[in-house]
Amino acid sequence: ALVNENREHLYHAAMMDPHTAAELDLDQIWSLVDDLLVAHHDWIPEWARIARQARTA
């Protein structure tokens, strides 16, 4: 994700984690990553950020 500055790869990485995949379905993983990106907005690169308004809508 970092090399290509591709936010979707962050979701793919979470989906590839064995523990996460064992506990959550794909929709839940997408939601989890969205929540993490919003919660850590100030700490992540701009290309990886999602609009806070988009997530709360």
PyMOL commands that set and color helices and strands:
alter all, ss='L'
color gray80, all
select helices_A, chain A and resi 8-16+18-23+26-39+41-43+46-48+52-56
alter helices_A, ss='H'
color red, helices_A
deselect
rebuild
show_as cartoon
